[in-house]
Amino acid sequence: RDANHLAVALSVLEEDPTLALALLREIEEPGATRGWTPATVEALQRPASRAIVRGHDGYVVAATFSPDGASIATASHDQSVQLVRVNGDAPPRSLLGHTDNVTDVAFSPDGRLVARASLDGSARLWSVEDGTHELLTGHTGPVESLVFSPDGKTLATASNDGIVRVFSTDSPSTSRLLRGHQ
């Protein structure tokens, strides 16, 4: 994954050094990633990008790159997630359906799914390919964050109700509970 982020950062360095820096920041082990230091120095010596992602009516509280670096998903307090192609070759896609602020967003490791958490007490799992989505319920408080497992087969959601729910991405209608964070 780190090598992929570095490769994408190097490929966009000339055109968009700000994007390159954002990708370089996502590298988990920069010291162990050959070429990270010179790429970062090169990006820092270039002028900042002028590109701005617009489209939300509320303030943006989370953003994440797709695993291939081609898209950015942003979560907002306007109850939506925007999916934007970095190169601008397609209009942004709005992921709607929550009834309260969206608090977190994540791509699955293969980039096929986007998960989003909301203060409405739910999370949603959205297919990037066909736009279908699954509503993930069970929390009794706002869902503050979520994360995919490294293999993408499970999604964990964390809520103010003191419970972490673990959902299978293949069959998200049921979940396992992890208690103890009261």
Buried (B, 14 or more C-beta within 10 A) or exposed (E): EBEBBBBBBBEBBEEBBBBBBBBBEBBEEBEEBEEBEEBBEBBEEBEEBEEEBEBBEEEBBBBBBBBBBBBBBBBBBBBBBBBBBBEEEEEBBEBEBBEBBBBBBBBBBEBBBBBBBBBBBBBBBBEBEEEEBBEBBBBEEBBBBBBBBEEBEBBBBBBBBBBBBEBBBEEBEEBEEEEEEE
